Amino acid sequence: MKITKNISITINSTALFLLSYLLVFFIHQAFTILSALIFSIPVEIDYTKIGFIIYKYAWTFDSVKIIYSTGPIICMILSIFMLVIAVRFREFDGHLKMFFLWGFVHSINLFLGSILSGALLGEGFGHVLIWMFMPDTGKMILTLLAIFSLAGIGFGISKLFLLSGNTYYNKQEPSDRPIFILHQVILPFVIGTIIIILFRFPLNYYEILRLLTPVIILLPVFLNSSGFPVFFFDENPKTIKISSSLLAAAIIILVLYRIGLNSPIRL
């Protein structure tokens, strides 16, 4: 019975992980496309990437800077909104707050993870750094700052992930938290990331690294999970079961995304 309950938690959190990722990713892509169209650069969209239909010599500093930085900057702003909502509803039970908490992880990762991945690989946001003629020392400093920022954020939001347990439990003991974080956070991240990679395959190294950088946030969440006292939640009876609506929504949107962008769309 306990194994079945843990599986239900994993499935629910994985569905929320995927739904929040798709929302944040769509917003990121939409603003990137909009910024390209402002510069009259045609784009071609499919399920793997956005392609810019332009000769290499036609790029300018302004177009590179704005097009490759708009998405990450918008995601930084979005992360603030997601975090405010997650904090505001941290005491309420229900799945919605976990959607915003995962949304915060995705959006802040598409900001800091883009900086980290771009500085290391010279792709995506890395084009901005290249056109700024940033030396390797500067890129290394940015990489370290991004890593430490992601880790610090992980420690900072640990309690929010733990409080999400009030959806399933009336009380949370420190000894129960590693298993809970495993099924509420770690396994959904692993399973959700694999699903995203499979649906967007083939991906370049830049996109794969951006999908993996949330581990820098989630590892501190796991390590810090036992450092809090016992949490007593409300006394209303709790049931742990799979949310069929969440699961269906995640599957339908993923399939529509894959089918809808199977053939490239040119704008």
C-alpha positions as CSV (number, residue, x, y, z in Angstrom):
1,M,0.0,0.0,0.0
2,K,2.8,2.4,0.9
3,I,4.6,1.7,-2.4
4,T,1.3,2.4,-4.3
5,K,0.9,5.7,-2.5
6,N,4.5,6.7,-3.3
7,I,4.0,5.8,-7.0
8,S,0.8,8.0,-7.0
9,I,2.9,10.9,-5.6
10,T,5.5,10.4,-8.3
11,I,3.0,10.3,-11.1
12,N,1.2,13.4,-9.9
13,S,4.4,15.4,-9.5
14,T,5.7,14.2,-12.9
15,A,2.5,15.4,-14.6
16,L,2.9,18.8,-12.9
17,F,6.6,18.9,-13.8
18,L,5.7,18.4,-17.5
19,L,2.7,20.8,-17.6
20,S,4.7,23.6,-15.9
21,Y,7.7,22.9,-18.2
22,L,5.5,23.2,-21.3
23,L,4.0,26.5,-20.2
24,V,7.4,28.0,-19.4
25,F,9.0,26.6,-22.5
26,F,6.2,27.9,-24.7
27,I,6.5,31.4,-23.2
28,H,10.3,31.3,-23.7
29,Q,9.9,30.2,-27.3
30,A,7.1,32.7,-28.0
31,F,9.1,35.7,-26.9
32,T,12.2,34.5,-28.8
33,I,10.2,34.2,-32.0
34,L,8.6,37.6,-31.4
35,S,12.0,39.3,-30.9
36,A,13.2,37.7,-34.2
37,L,10.2,38.9,-36.1
38,I,10.8,42.4,-34.7
39,F,14.1,42.3,-36.6
40,S,12.3,40.9,-39.7
41,I,14.2,37.6,-39.4
42,P,12.0,34.7,-40.6
43,V,11.9,31.7,-38.2
44,E,11.2,28.0,-38.7
45,I,9.7,26.2,-35.7
46,D,9.5,22.4,-35.1
47,Y,9.4,20.2,-32.0
48,T,13.2,20.4,-31.5
49,K,14.2,24.0,-31.9
50,I,13.7,27.4,-33.5
51,G,15.6,28.0,-36.7
52,F,16.5,31.5,-37.8
53,I,16.5,31.9,-41.6
54,I,19.3,34.4,-42.0
55,Y,22.8,34.4,-43.5
56,K,25.5,34.5,-40.9
57,Y,26.9,37.8,-42.1
58,A,23.5,39.4,-41.7
59,W,23.5,39.1,-37.9
60,T,24.1,42.3,-36.0
61,F,25.1,42.9,-32.4
62,D,21.6,44.2,-31.5
63,S,19.8,41.3,-33.1
64,V,22.0,38.7,-31.5
65,K,21.8,40.3,-28.1
66,I,18.0,40.8,-28.1
67,I,17.0,37.5,-29.8
68,Y,19.1,35.2,-27.7
69,S,18.6,37.0,-24.4
70,T,14.9,37.8,-24.6
71,G,13.7,34.3,-23.7
72,P,16.0,33.9,-20.6
73,I,15.2,37.4,-19.3
74,I,11.4,36.8,-19.7
75,C,11.9,33.5,-17.8
76,M,13.7,35.4,-15.0
77,I,10.7,37.7,-14.7
78,L,8.3,34.7,-14.9
79,S,10.2,33.0,-12.1
80,I,9.5,35.8,-9.7
81,F,5.8,35.5,-10.5
82,M,5.9,31.7,-10.0
83,L,7.7,32.0,-6.7
84,V,5.3,34.6,-5.3
85,I,2.4,32.3,-6.1
86,A,4.1,29.3,-4.7
87,V,5.0,31.1,-1.4
88,R,1.5,32.7,-1.2
89,F,-0.2,29.3,-1.3
90,R,2.4,27.3,0.6
91,E,0.0,26.6,3.5
92,F,-2.9,25.4,1.2
93,D,-3.2,21.8,0.2
94,G,-3.9,20.8,-3.4
95,H,-1.7,20.2,-6.5
96,L,-1.8,23.7,-7.9
97,K,1.0,25.1,-5.7
98,M,3.3,22.3,-6.9
99,F,2.6,23.4,-10.5
100,F,3.9,26.9,-9.6
101,L,6.8,25.5,-7.7
102,W,7.9,23.4,-10.6
103,G,7.2,26.4,-12.8
104,F,9.7,28.4,-10.7
105,V,12.3,25.8,-11.1
106,H,11.8,25.6,-14.9
107,S,11.8,29.4,-15.4
108,I,14.8,30.3,-13.2
109,N,16.6,27.4,-14.9
110,L,15.9,28.8,-18.3
111,F,17.5,32.0,-17.1
112,L,20.5,30.8,-15.1
113,G,20.8,27.5,-16.9
114,S,20.9,29.3,-20.2
115,I,23.8,31.5,-18.9
116,L,25.6,28.4,-17.6
117,S,25.1,26.3,-20.8
118,G,25.8,29.2,-23.1
119,A,29.0,30.2,-21.3
120,L,30.3,26.5,-21.5
121,L,29.1,25.6,-25.0
122,G,28.9,28.9,-26.9
123,E,25.4,28.1,-28.1
124,G,22.1,29.9,-27.4
125,F,22.8,32.6,-24.8
126,G,26.5,31.9,-25.4
127,H,26.1,33.8,-28.7
128,V,25.5,37.0,-26.7
129,L,28.7,36.4,-24.7
130,I,30.7,35.8,-27.9
131,W,29.4,38.9,-29.6
132,M,30.3,40.9,-26.4
133,F,33.9,39.5,-26.9
134,M,33.8,38.2,-23.3
135,P,37.1,36.4,-22.5
136,D,37.2,32.8,-21.2
137,T,37.8,34.1,-17.7
138,G,34.6,36.1,-17.7
139,K,32.7,33.1,-19.0
140,M,34.1,30.9,-16.3
141,I,33.1,33.5,-13.6
142,L,29.5,33.5,-15.1
143,T,29.5,29.7,-15.0
144,L,30.5,29.6,-11.4
145,L,28.0,32.4,-10.5
146,A,25.2,30.5,-12.2
147,I,26.1,27.2,-10.4
148,F,26.3,28.8,-7.0
149,S,23.0,30.7,-7.6
150,L,21.2,27.6,-8.6
151,A,22.5,25.7,-5.6
152,G,21.6,28.6,-3.3
153,I,18.1,28.7,-4.7
154,G,17.8,25.0,-4.1
155,F,18.6,25.5,-0.4
156,G,16.2,28.5,-0.3
157,I,13.2,26.6,-1.6
158,S,13.7,23.4,0.3
159,K,10.9,24.2,2.7
160,L,8.4,24.9,0.0
161,F,8.9,21.4,-1.5
162,L,8.5,19.9,2.0
163,L,5.3,21.9,2.7
164,S,3.9,20.5,-0.5
165,G,3.5,17.3,1.5
166,N,0.4,18.7,3.1
167,T,-1.5,17.6,0.0
168,Y,-0.9,14.0,1.1
169,Y,-0.2,14.0,4.8
170,N,-1.4,15.4,8.1
171,K,2.1,15.3,9.7
172,Q,5.6,15.1,8.3
173,E,8.5,13.6,10.3
174,P,12.1,14.4,9.4
175,S,12.7,10.6,9.0
176,D,10.0,10.5,6.3
177,R,11.4,13.3,4.2
178,P,14.1,11.6,2.1
179,I,11.5,9.2,0.7
180,F,9.0,11.9,0.2
181,I,11.5,14.2,-1.6
182,L,12.6,11.2,-3.7
183,H,9.0,10.6,-5.0
184,Q,7.8,14.2,-5.0
185,V,11.0,15.8,-6.5
186,I,13.8,13.6,-7.6
187,L,12.0,10.9,-9.5
188,P,9.6,13.3,-11.3
189,F,12.6,15.3,-12.4
190,V,14.3,12.3,-13.8
191,I,11.2,10.8,-15.4
192,G,10.0,14.1,-16.7
193,T,13.4,15.1,-18.2
194,I,13.6,11.7,-20.0
195,I,10.1,12.2,-21.4
196,I,11.0,15.7,-22.6
197,I,14.2,14.6,-24.3
198,L,12.4,11.7,-26.0
199,F,9.6,14.0,-27.3
200,R,12.1,16.7,-28.5
201,F,14.7,14.2,-29.8
202,P,17.1,15.0,-31.4
203,L,18.5,17.8,-29.2
204,N,21.8,19.6,-29.3
205,Y,24.2,19.6,-26.3
206,Y,23.1,23.1,-25.3
207,E,19.4,22.1,-25.0
208,I,20.3,18.8,-23.2
209,L,22.5,20.7,-20.7
210,R,19.7,23.2,-20.0
211,L,17.4,20.3,-19.2
212,L,19.9,18.8,-16.8
213,T,21.0,21.9,-14.9
214,P,17.9,21.8,-12.5
215,V,19.7,19.0,-10.7
216,I,21.9,21.7,-9.2
217,I,18.7,23.1,-7.6
218,L,17.1,19.8,-6.6
219,L,20.2,18.2,-5.0
220,P,20.3,20.8,-2.2
221,V,16.6,20.3,-1.7
222,F,17.2,16.6,-1.1
223,L,20.3,17.2,1.1
224,N,18.5,19.9,3.2
225,S,15.2,17.9,3.6
226,S,16.0,16.6,7.1
227,G,17.1,19.9,8.6
228,F,13.6,21.1,9.6
229,P,11.4,20.1,12.6
230,V,8.3,18.1,12.5
231,F,5.5,19.7,10.4
232,F,1.9,19.4,11.5
233,F,-0.6,20.1,8.7
234,D,-4.3,20.4,8.9
235,E,-6.3,17.5,10.3
236,N,-8.6,17.0,7.4
237,P,-8.6,13.4,6.1
238,K,-6.0,12.9,3.3
239,T,-6.1,10.5,0.4
240,I,-3.2,9.7,-1.8
241,K,-4.3,8.8,-5.3
242,I,-3.3,9.5,-8.9
243,S,-5.0,12.6,-10.4
244,S,-6.4,11.3,-13.7
245,S,-7.1,14.9,-14.9
246,L,-3.4,16.0,-14.4
247,L,-2.1,12.8,-16.0
248,A,-4.5,13.2,-19.0
249,A,-3.7,16.9,-19.4
250,A,0.1,16.2,-19.5
251,I,-0.3,13.4,-22.0
252,I,-2.7,15.3,-24.3
253,I,-0.6,18.5,-24.4
254,L,2.6,16.6,-25.0
255,V,1.1,14.6,-27.9
256,L,-0.5,17.8,-29.4
257,Y,2.9,19.5,-29.1
258,R,4.7,16.7,-30.8
259,I,2.1,16.2,-33.6
260,G,1.5,19.9,-34.1
261,L,5.2,20.7,-34.7
262,N,6.1,17.5,-36.4
263,S,6.3,19.4,-39.7
264,P,8.2,22.7,-39.5
265,I,6.2,25.9,-39.4
266,R,7.7,29.0,-41.0
267,L,6.8,32.5,-39.8
